[in-house]
């Protein structure tokens, strides 16, 4: 965590009127947000509700959000149900969260996302109520083990969500919540559709595992073997119309085994699989089924080399059908290349594309890959083609976001009477679904935090002999990018053991690697609340055998050292 913003402190229990006096108003006289300690009691005029222990972000390391699309949709449905409930018709609705930094930021993100999805608000309008919130909301960091070098504010995330909706990259009319929640689980394949064109997933493996020689180098610029397309796969000319968009599986099935994964790929229209990590499975499982398999290896924790970027874009711009991309965990290398395509063809900014990716697949884009995207932003935008990629290749559909009645706020009595606001897949459905209990809990298994009363401190840049930093100018903003050796090991997300611990009511953090309880972190300056991310200089040093890495975070004159273990194997 880059810094530790303070929690709010209250001398005594607050009355409903006191809470509303300081609450942020989102819908005049109807909807409010407040951060309060404990659980306030509803009154005849105010209904209080919270999702702190129900929509819980599962961290990889020091990351804490933003919430994924599943959480966003469940929150939208929950709030629409409350607005449509006759019992609350004459009451003010106050959405509240705890006072810790992660609960405040995630709650603010959820309610601002509601304003965008349900009320079609622009990011500026949606985030206006929290613009002057004090203390300032903590921005989000990446899921890497190293020091954070790039930040996303709540408004960055809302802007990324809004742009993806208006461009048609995300179609909520076609969004299938049960499929999303089922397929993102480790035992079901750990995969997410980023757009209709790209499916990101964690690397499958042979069962039983086999040993393959590691990939040693990048493909040469004129190599044809790395991008050899299997001639048995479907070409654009003979693809029926029904394949020119993403398809739905006939039923949800676990894709943990490669054989099941191949069946799923065939069902949803995948034609090409791109592997970015070392070989841990036999690609013939895919090629024998008529799927293209492309090797574009580059080392974990690094940025895509020029030749890899060029070949990936070429494949994405000329290959019909869905492209399934994976590295070790399907997060860093996978997210970086998909982000490059979206920036080139849809002119998303760095903050917008990373926000969108993390909403769709938490943990995407790690460490220096964030700064690499910032460096590449202007160049990728200049590569924007004058002629759009054909629909048969891009799978991009016209956006229906602004005219779609799905998820619309039930503020109009006619809409409520017509039944258009009757929602499904709300939090109540989540609690009734035993299939999802172990991921989100049953409303009682929140994740405790140790730093209940952190302080706001100002960050101090730190330079060292082991890590060099260079200043970059991107869209008029100054950032600092790590150019020295930087290892960013990230375990595959939502480890199955963590999920099982949640189902049994155990604390998942007790069984996972976490920062030292004595670790202190530093605060961002106040100007970050109104401007985009600033990358901060931090140092990273590695032991001789590479098995351990230590990093230090300094605030003012204080220095805190912590050690983290990371594997030598190809991880993301």
WOMOQUI-V105299 format. One record per pair of residues at least 6 apart in sequence whose ideal C-beta (glycine too) atoms are under 7 Angstrom apart, sorted by the first residue. I is the first residue (numbers start at 1). J is the second residue. D is the distance in whole Angstrom. If there is no record, write none. Layout:
i=I j=J d=D
i=I j=J d=D
This chain:
i=1 j=62 d=5
i=1 j=141 d=7
i=1 j=521 d=4
i=2 j=141 d=6
i=2 j=148 d=5
i=2 j=151 d=7
i=2 j=521 d=6
i=2 j=522 d=6
i=2 j=524 d=7
i=2 j=536 d=7
i=3 j=457 d=6
i=3 j=459 d=6
i=3 j=521 d=5
i=3 j=522 d=4
i=3 j=523 d=4
i=3 j=524 d=6
i=4 j=101 d=7
i=4 j=451 d=6
i=4 j=454 d=3
i=4 j=455 d=6
i=4 j=520 d=7
i=4 j=521 d=5
i=4 j=523 d=7
i=5 j=101 d=5
i=5 j=135 d=5
i=5 j=136 d=7
i=5 j=138 d=5
i=5 j=454 d=7
i=5 j=456 d=5
i=5 j=523 d=6
i=6 j=135 d=5
i=6 j=454 d=6
i=6 j=455 d=6
i=6 j=456 d=5
i=7 j=99 d=4
i=7 j=100 d=5
i=7 j=452 d=6
i=7 j=453 d=6
i=7 j=454 d=7
i=8 j=35 d=6
i=8 j=99 d=4
i=10 j=37 d=6
i=14 j=36 d=6
i=14 j=40 d=7
i=16 j=40 d=7
i=16 j=43 d=5
i=16 j=46 d=5
i=19 j=34 d=5
i=19 j=36 d=6
i=19 j=40 d=6
i=19 j=94 d=7
i=20 j=32 d=6
i=20 j=46 d=6
i=20 j=92 d=7
i=20 j=94 d=6
i=22 j=34 d=6
i=23 j=32 d=4
i=23 j=33 d=6
i=23 j=34 d=4
i=23 j=94 d=6
i=24 j=32 d=6
i=24 j=33 d=5
i=24 j=129 d=4
i=24 j=130 d=6
i=24 j=133 d=6
i=25 j=32 d=5
i=25 j=129 d=6
i=26 j=32 d=7
i=26 j=33 d=6
i=26 j=111 d=6
i=26 j=115 d=6
i=26 j=129 d=5
i=29 j=92 d=7
i=30 j=92 d=6
i=30 j=93 d=6
i=31 j=93 d=5
i=32 j=92 d=6
i=32 j=94 d=5
i=33 j=95 d=5
i=33 j=107 d=7
i=33 j=108 d=7
i=33 j=111 d=5
i=34 j=94 d=6
i=34 j=96 d=5
i=35 j=96 d=7
i=35 j=97 d=5
i=35 j=98 d=7
i=35 j=99 d=5
i=35 j=104 d=5
i=36 j=96 d=5
i=36 j=99 d=7
i=37 j=99 d=6
i=40 j=48 d=5
i=40 j=96 d=6
i=42 j=48 d=5
i=45 j=91 d=6
i=45 j=92 d=6
i=46 j=91 d=6
i=46 j=92 d=5
i=46 j=94 d=6
i=47 j=88 d=5
i=47 j=91 d=5
i=47 j=93 d=5
i=47 j=94 d=7
i=48 j=94 d=5
i=48 j=96 d=6
i=49 j=82 d=7
i=49 j=95 d=6
i=50 j=96 d=5
i=50 j=97 d=6
i=51 j=75 d=6
i=51 j=427 d=7
i=52 j=97 d=6
i=52 j=98 d=5
i=52 j=103 d=6
i=52 j=446 d=6
i=53 j=441 d=7
i=53 j=443 d=6
i=53 j=444 d=7
i=53 j=446 d=4
i=54 j=427 d=6
i=54 j=440 d=6
i=54 j=443 d=5
i=55 j=67 d=6
i=55 j=71 d=4
i=55 j=74 d=6
i=55 j=75 d=6
i=55 j=440 d=7
i=56 j=440 d=6
i=56 j=441 d=7
i=56 j=446 d=6
i=56 j=447 d=6
i=57 j=64 d=6
i=57 j=65 d=5
i=57 j=67 d=6
i=57 j=106 d=6
i=58 j=494 d=6
i=58 j=498 d=6
i=58 j=508 d=7
i=60 j=143 d=4
i=60 j=363 d=5
i=60 j=490 d=6
i=60 j=491 d=7
i=60 j=493 d=6
i=61 j=143 d=6
i=61 j=144 d=7
i=61 j=145 d=6
i=61 j=513 d=7
i=62 j=141 d=6
i=62 j=515 d=6
i=63 j=140 d=7
i=63 j=141 d=6
i=63 j=142 d=6
i=63 j=143 d=4
i=63 j=363 d=7
i=64 j=102 d=4
i=65 j=102 d=7
i=65 j=105 d=6
i=65 j=106 d=5
i=65 j=109 d=6
i=65 j=140 d=5
i=66 j=106 d=7
i=66 j=109 d=5
i=66 j=140 d=6
i=66 j=157 d=5
i=66 j=358 d=6
i=66 j=359 d=6
i=67 j=106 d=6
i=67 j=109 d=6
i=67 j=110 d=6
i=68 j=359 d=6
i=68 j=362 d=5
i=69 j=180 d=7
i=69 j=359 d=5
i=69 j=360 d=6
i=70 j=177 d=6
i=70 j=180 d=6
i=70 j=181 d=5
i=71 j=110 d=7
i=72 j=110 d=7
i=72 j=113 d=5
i=73 j=175 d=7
i=73 j=177 d=6
i=73 j=425 d=7
i=74 j=425 d=7
i=74 j=426 d=6
i=74 j=427 d=6
i=74 j=430 d=6
i=75 j=110 d=5
i=75 j=114 d=6
i=76 j=114 d=5
i=76 j=117 d=5
i=76 j=118 d=6
i=76 j=407 d=5
i=77 j=423 d=4
i=77 j=425 d=6
i=77 j=426 d=4
i=78 j=426 d=5
i=78 j=427 d=5
i=79 j=114 d=6
i=80 j=118 d=6
i=80 j=407 d=7
i=80 j=409 d=6
i=80 j=410 d=6
i=80 j=421 d=5
i=80 j=423 d=5
i=81 j=423 d=6
i=81 j=426 d=6
i=82 j=88 d=6
i=82 j=93 d=6
i=83 j=93 d=7
i=83 j=409 d=6
i=83 j=410 d=5
i=83 j=411 d=7
i=84 j=410 d=4
i=84 j=416 d=5
i=84 j=421 d=5
i=95 j=107 d=7
i=95 j=111 d=6
i=97 j=103 d=4
i=97 j=104 d=6
i=97 j=107 d=4
i=100 j=449 d=5
i=100 j=452 d=7
i=101 j=138 d=4
i=101 j=454 d=7
i=102 j=449 d=7
i=104 j=137 d=6
i=105 j=137 d=5
i=105 j=138 d=5
i=105 j=154 d=6
i=108 j=130 d=5
i=108 j=137 d=6
i=108 j=154 d=5
i=109 j=154 d=5
i=109 j=157 d=6
i=112 j=126 d=5
i=112 j=127 d=5
i=112 j=130 d=7
i=112 j=154 d=6
i=112 j=158 d=5
i=113 j=158 d=6
i=113 j=161 d=6
i=115 j=121 d=4
i=115 j=126 d=4
i=116 j=123 d=7
i=116 j=126 d=5
i=116 j=158 d=6
i=116 j=161 d=6
i=116 j=162 d=5
i=117 j=172 d=7
i=117 j=407 d=5
i=118 j=407 d=6
i=118 j=408 d=6
i=118 j=409 d=4
i=119 j=409 d=5
i=120 j=402 d=6
i=122 j=162 d=7
i=123 j=155 d=6
i=123 j=158 d=5
i=123 j=159 d=4
i=123 j=162 d=5
i=126 j=158 d=6
i=127 j=154 d=7
i=127 j=155 d=4
i=127 j=158 d=6
i=130 j=137 d=7
i=130 j=154 d=7
i=135 j=456 d=6
i=136 j=526 d=6
i=136 j=529 d=4
i=137 j=154 d=5
i=137 j=529 d=7
i=139 j=151 d=4
i=139 j=152 d=6
i=139 j=153 d=5
i=139 j=524 d=7
i=139 j=528 d=6
i=139 j=533 d=7
i=140 j=151 d=7
i=140 j=152 d=4
i=141 j=148 d=4
i=141 j=151 d=6
i=142 j=148 d=6
i=142 j=150 d=7
i=142 j=365 d=7
i=142 j=366 d=5
i=142 j=367 d=6
i=142 j=370 d=6
i=143 j=331 d=7
i=143 j=363 d=4
i=143 j=366 d=6
i=143 j=490 d=5
i=144 j=366 d=5
i=144 j=367 d=4
i=144 j=488 d=4
i=144 j=490 d=6
i=145 j=488 d=7
i=145 j=489 d=6
i=145 j=549 d=7
i=145 j=564 d=5
i=145 j=566 d=6
i=146 j=367 d=6
i=146 j=486 d=6
i=146 j=488 d=6
i=146 j=540 d=6
i=146 j=551 d=6
i=147 j=538 d=3
i=147 j=540 d=6
i=147 j=551 d=5
i=147 j=553 d=6
i=149 j=367 d=7
i=149 j=368 d=7
i=149 j=370 d=7
i=149 j=371 d=6
i=149 j=480 d=7
i=149 j=481 d=7
i=149 j=482 d=6
i=149 j=535 d=4
i=149 j=536 d=7
i=150 j=370 d=4
i=150 j=371 d=6
i=150 j=533 d=6
i=150 j=535 d=5
i=151 j=524 d=7
i=151 j=528 d=7
i=151 j=533 d=4
i=151 j=534 d=7
i=152 j=351 d=6
i=152 j=354 d=6
i=152 j=355 d=6
i=152 j=533 d=6
i=153 j=528 d=7
i=156 j=351 d=4
i=156 j=355 d=5
i=156 j=532 d=7
i=157 j=355 d=4
i=157 j=359 d=7
i=159 j=352 d=6
i=159 j=355 d=7
i=160 j=351 d=7
i=160 j=352 d=4
i=160 j=353 d=7
i=160 j=355 d=3
i=160 j=356 d=4
i=160 j=359 d=7
i=161 j=355 d=7
i=161 j=356 d=7
i=161 j=359 d=6
i=163 j=348 d=6
i=163 j=352 d=5
i=164 j=170 d=4
i=164 j=356 d=5
i=165 j=399 d=7
i=165 j=401 d=4
i=166 j=399 d=6
i=166 j=401 d=6
i=167 j=346 d=5
i=167 j=399 d=6
i=168 j=396 d=6
i=168 j=397 d=5
i=168 j=398 d=6
i=168 j=399 d=4
i=169 j=195 d=5
i=169 j=346 d=7
i=171 j=397 d=6
i=171 j=400 d=7
i=172 j=401 d=7
i=172 j=404 d=7
i=172 j=406 d=6
i=172 j=407 d=6
i=173 j=400 d=6
i=173 j=404 d=5
i=173 j=406 d=6
i=176 j=248 d=7
i=177 j=425 d=4
i=178 j=252 d=7
i=179 j=252 d=6
i=181 j=436 d=6
i=182 j=188 d=6
i=182 j=252 d=5
i=183 j=189 d=6
i=183 j=191 d=5
i=184 j=190 d=7
i=184 j=191 d=7
i=184 j=192 d=6
i=185 j=439 d=7
i=185 j=494 d=7
i=185 j=499 d=7
i=186 j=492 d=7
i=186 j=494 d=6
i=186 j=495 d=7
i=186 j=496 d=5
i=187 j=254 d=6
i=187 j=256 d=5
i=187 j=496 d=6
i=188 j=254 d=5
i=188 j=255 d=6
i=188 j=256 d=7
i=189 j=201 d=6
i=189 j=254 d=7
i=189 j=255 d=3
i=189 j=256 d=6
i=189 j=261 d=6
i=190 j=201 d=6
i=190 j=202 d=4
i=190 j=330 d=7
i=190 j=492 d=6
i=191 j=199 d=6
i=191 j=200 d=7
i=191 j=201 d=3
i=192 j=200 d=6
i=192 j=360 d=6
i=192 j=361 d=4
i=193 j=199 d=5
i=193 j=246 d=7
i=194 j=200 d=5
i=194 j=338 d=6
i=194 j=357 d=6
i=194 j=360 d=5
i=194 j=361 d=6
i=196 j=245 d=6
i=196 j=246 d=4
i=196 j=395 d=4
i=197 j=322 d=6
i=197 j=323 d=6
i=197 j=394 d=6
i=197 j=395 d=5
i=198 j=323 d=6
i=198 j=325 d=6
i=198 j=338 d=5
i=199 j=270 d=6
i=199 j=322 d=6
i=199 j=324 d=4
i=200 j=325 d=6
i=200 j=330 d=5
i=200 j=334 d=5
i=200 j=335 d=7
i=200 j=338 d=7
i=200 j=361 d=5
i=201 j=324 d=6
i=201 j=326 d=5
i=201 j=330 d=5
i=202 j=326 d=6
i=202 j=329 d=5
i=202 j=330 d=4
i=202 j=492 d=5
i=203 j=277 d=6
i=203 j=280 d=6
i=203 j=326 d=5
i=203 j=327 d=7
i=203 j=328 d=5
i=204 j=258 d=5
i=204 j=261 d=6
i=204 j=281 d=5
i=205 j=280 d=5
i=205 j=281 d=5
i=206 j=280 d=7
i=206 j=281 d=5
i=206 j=282 d=6
i=207 j=257 d=6
i=209 j=280 d=7
i=212 j=279 d=4
i=212 j=280 d=7
i=214 j=278 d=5
i=215 j=278 d=5
i=215 j=279 d=7
i=215 j=297 d=4
i=218 j=298 d=6
i=218 j=305 d=5
i=218 j=307 d=6
i=218 j=308 d=6
i=219 j=226 d=3
i=219 j=307 d=6
i=221 j=307 d=5
i=226 j=294 d=7
i=226 j=295 d=5
i=226 j=296 d=6
i=226 j=311 d=7
i=227 j=294 d=6
i=227 j=311 d=5
i=227 j=315 d=6
i=229 j=292 d=5
i=230 j=287 d=5
i=230 j=292 d=5
i=232 j=290 d=5
i=233 j=271 d=6
i=233 j=290 d=5
i=233 j=291 d=6
i=233 j=292 d=5
i=234 j=271 d=6
i=234 j=321 d=7
i=235 j=320 d=7
i=236 j=320 d=4
i=236 j=392 d=6
i=239 j=320 d=6
i=243 j=269 d=5
i=243 j=321 d=7
i=244 j=391 d=7
i=244 j=392 d=5
i=245 j=395 d=6
i=246 j=268 d=6
i=246 j=269 d=6
i=246 j=322 d=6
i=246 j=395 d=6
i=247 j=267 d=6
i=247 j=268 d=5
i=247 j=269 d=5
i=249 j=264 d=6
i=249 j=267 d=5
i=249 j=268 d=6
i=250 j=267 d=6
i=253 j=260 d=6
i=253 j=264 d=7
i=254 j=260 d=6
i=255 j=261 d=4
i=255 j=264 d=5
i=258 j=281 d=6
i=258 j=285 d=5
i=262 j=285 d=6
i=262 j=286 d=6
i=262 j=289 d=5
i=265 j=291 d=6
i=265 j=324 d=6
i=266 j=289 d=7
i=268 j=322 d=6
i=269 j=321 d=5
i=269 j=322 d=5
i=270 j=291 d=7
i=270 j=321 d=6
i=270 j=322 d=4
i=270 j=324 d=5
i=271 j=291 d=7
i=271 j=292 d=6
i=271 j=319 d=7
i=271 j=320 d=6
i=271 j=321 d=3
i=271 j=322 d=7
i=272 j=291 d=7
i=272 j=292 d=4
i=272 j=294 d=6
i=272 j=315 d=7
i=272 j=319 d=5
i=272 j=321 d=7
i=272 j=323 d=5
i=273 j=286 d=5
i=273 j=291 d=6
i=273 j=292 d=7
i=273 j=293 d=5
i=273 j=324 d=5
i=274 j=294 d=5
i=274 j=296 d=6
i=274 j=315 d=7
i=274 j=323 d=6
i=274 j=325 d=5
i=275 j=293 d=7
i=275 j=295 d=6
i=275 j=326 d=6
i=276 j=296 d=6
i=276 j=297 d=6
i=276 j=298 d=7
i=276 j=326 d=7
i=276 j=327 d=4
i=276 j=333 d=4
i=276 j=334 d=6
i=277 j=297 d=7
i=277 j=300 d=7
i=277 j=327 d=4
i=277 j=328 d=5
i=277 j=570 d=5
i=278 j=297 d=7
i=278 j=570 d=5
i=283 j=293 d=4
i=286 j=293 d=5
i=287 j=293 d=5
i=294 j=315 d=6
i=296 j=308 d=5
i=296 j=311 d=6
i=296 j=312 d=6
i=298 j=304 d=6
i=298 j=305 d=6
i=298 j=308 d=5
i=298 j=333 d=7
i=300 j=328 d=6
i=300 j=570 d=5
i=300 j=571 d=6
i=300 j=572 d=5
i=301 j=332 d=7
i=301 j=367 d=6
i=301 j=486 d=7
i=301 j=487 d=5
i=301 j=488 d=4
i=301 j=489 d=7
i=303 j=336 d=7
i=303 j=368 d=6
i=303 j=369 d=6
i=303 j=372 d=4
i=304 j=336 d=6
i=304 j=337 d=6
i=309 j=340 d=6
i=312 j=337 d=5
i=313 j=340 d=7
i=313 j=341 d=6
i=313 j=344 d=7
i=316 j=323 d=6
i=316 j=341 d=5
i=317 j=389 d=6
i=317 j=393 d=7
i=318 j=393 d=7
i=320 j=392 d=6
i=320 j=393 d=6
i=325 j=334 d=5
i=325 j=337 d=7
i=325 j=338 d=6
i=326 j=334 d=6
i=327 j=333 d=4
i=327 j=334 d=5
i=327 j=572 d=5
i=328 j=570 d=6
i=328 j=571 d=5
i=328 j=572 d=4
i=329 j=490 d=6
i=329 j=491 d=7
i=329 j=492 d=4
i=329 j=493 d=6
i=329 j=571 d=7
i=329 j=572 d=4
i=331 j=363 d=5
i=331 j=364 d=5
i=331 j=366 d=6
i=331 j=490 d=6
i=331 j=493 d=7
i=331 j=572 d=5
i=332 j=365 d=6
i=332 j=366 d=4
i=332 j=369 d=6
i=332 j=488 d=7
i=332 j=490 d=6
i=332 j=572 d=5
i=333 j=572 d=6
i=335 j=357 d=5
i=335 j=364 d=3
i=335 j=365 d=4
i=336 j=365 d=6
i=336 j=369 d=4
i=336 j=372 d=7
i=336 j=373 d=7
i=338 j=357 d=7
i=339 j=353 d=5
i=339 j=354 d=7
i=339 j=357 d=6
i=339 j=365 d=6
i=339 j=373 d=6
i=340 j=376 d=7
i=340 j=380 d=6
i=342 j=348 d=5
i=342 j=353 d=5
i=343 j=353 d=6
i=343 j=377 d=6
i=343 j=380 d=4
i=343 j=381 d=7
i=344 j=380 d=4
i=344 j=383 d=5
i=344 j=384 d=6
i=345 j=384 d=7
i=345 j=389 d=6
i=347 j=381 d=6
i=347 j=384 d=6
i=349 j=377 d=6
i=349 j=475 d=7
i=350 j=373 d=5
i=350 j=374 d=4
i=350 j=377 d=5
i=350 j=474 d=7
i=351 j=532 d=6
i=351 j=533 d=6
i=353 j=373 d=7
i=354 j=365 d=5
i=354 j=370 d=6
i=354 j=373 d=7
i=357 j=364 d=4
i=357 j=365 d=6
i=358 j=364 d=5
i=362 j=493 d=6
i=363 j=490 d=7
i=363 j=493 d=5
i=365 j=373 d=7
i=366 j=488 d=5
i=366 j=490 d=6
i=366 j=572 d=7
i=367 j=486 d=6
i=367 j=488 d=3
i=368 j=481 d=7
i=368 j=482 d=5
i=368 j=486 d=5
i=371 j=479 d=7
i=371 j=481 d=4
i=371 j=482 d=7
i=371 j=535 d=6
i=374 j=472 d=7
i=374 j=474 d=5
i=374 j=479 d=6
i=375 j=472 d=6
i=375 j=474 d=7
i=375 j=481 d=7
i=377 j=474 d=6
i=377 j=475 d=7
i=378 j=474 d=7
i=405 j=420 d=5
i=408 j=415 d=6
i=408 j=420 d=7
i=408 j=421 d=7
i=410 j=416 d=5
i=410 j=421 d=4
i=415 j=421 d=6
i=430 j=436 d=6
i=430 j=440 d=6
i=431 j=442 d=6
i=431 j=443 d=6
i=437 j=503 d=6
i=438 j=499 d=5
i=438 j=500 d=6
i=438 j=502 d=5
i=438 j=503 d=3
i=439 j=499 d=6
i=439 j=502 d=6
i=441 j=502 d=6
i=445 j=502 d=6
i=445 j=505 d=5
i=447 j=507 d=7
i=447 j=508 d=7
i=447 j=509 d=6
i=448 j=507 d=6
i=450 j=517 d=5
i=456 j=523 d=4
i=457 j=522 d=5
i=457 j=523 d=4
i=457 j=555 d=4
i=457 j=556 d=7
i=458 j=523 d=6
i=458 j=525 d=6
i=458 j=555 d=7
i=459 j=522 d=4
i=459 j=523 d=7
i=459 j=524 d=6
i=459 j=536 d=5
i=459 j=555 d=7
i=460 j=554 d=5
i=460 j=555 d=6
i=460 j=556 d=6
i=461 j=536 d=6
i=461 j=537 d=4
i=462 j=537 d=5
i=462 j=538 d=6
i=462 j=539 d=5
i=462 j=552 d=7
i=462 j=554 d=5
i=463 j=537 d=6
i=464 j=539 d=4
i=466 j=484 d=7
i=466 j=539 d=6
i=466 j=540 d=7
i=466 j=541 d=5
i=467 j=482 d=6
i=467 j=484 d=4
i=467 j=539 d=5
i=467 j=540 d=5
i=468 j=483 d=5
i=468 j=484 d=4
i=469 j=480 d=5
i=469 j=481 d=7
i=469 j=482 d=6
i=469 j=483 d=7
i=469 j=537 d=5
i=470 j=481 d=6
i=470 j=483 d=5
i=471 j=478 d=6
i=471 j=480 d=6
i=472 j=479 d=5
i=472 j=481 d=5
i=477 j=532 d=6
i=479 j=534 d=6
i=479 j=535 d=4
i=480 j=535 d=4
i=480 j=536 d=6
i=480 j=537 d=5
i=481 j=535 d=6
i=485 j=542 d=7
i=486 j=540 d=6
i=487 j=542 d=7
i=487 j=549 d=6
i=487 j=566 d=7
i=489 j=566 d=4
i=489 j=567 d=6
i=489 j=571 d=5
i=490 j=571 d=7
i=490 j=572 d=5
i=491 j=571 d=7
i=495 j=512 d=7
i=497 j=511 d=6
i=498 j=508 d=4
i=498 j=511 d=7
i=498 j=512 d=6
i=501 j=508 d=5
i=501 j=511 d=6
i=502 j=508 d=6
i=515 j=562 d=6
i=516 j=562 d=5
i=519 j=560 d=6
i=519 j=562 d=5
i=520 j=555 d=7
i=520 j=560 d=5
i=521 j=553 d=6
i=522 j=553 d=6
i=522 j=555 d=4
i=528 j=534 d=6
i=538 j=551 d=7
i=538 j=553 d=6
i=539 j=551 d=7
i=539 j=552 d=6
i=540 j=549 d=7
i=540 j=551 d=5
i=541 j=550 d=6
i=542 j=549 d=5
i=546 j=568 d=6
i=547 j=565 d=7
i=547 j=568 d=6
i=548 j=563 d=6
i=548 j=565 d=6
i=549 j=564 d=6
i=549 j=566 d=6
i=550 j=561 d=6
i=550 j=562 d=7
i=550 j=563 d=5
i=551 j=562 d=7
i=552 j=559 d=6
i=552 j=560 d=7
i=552 j=561 d=5
i=553 j=560 d=6
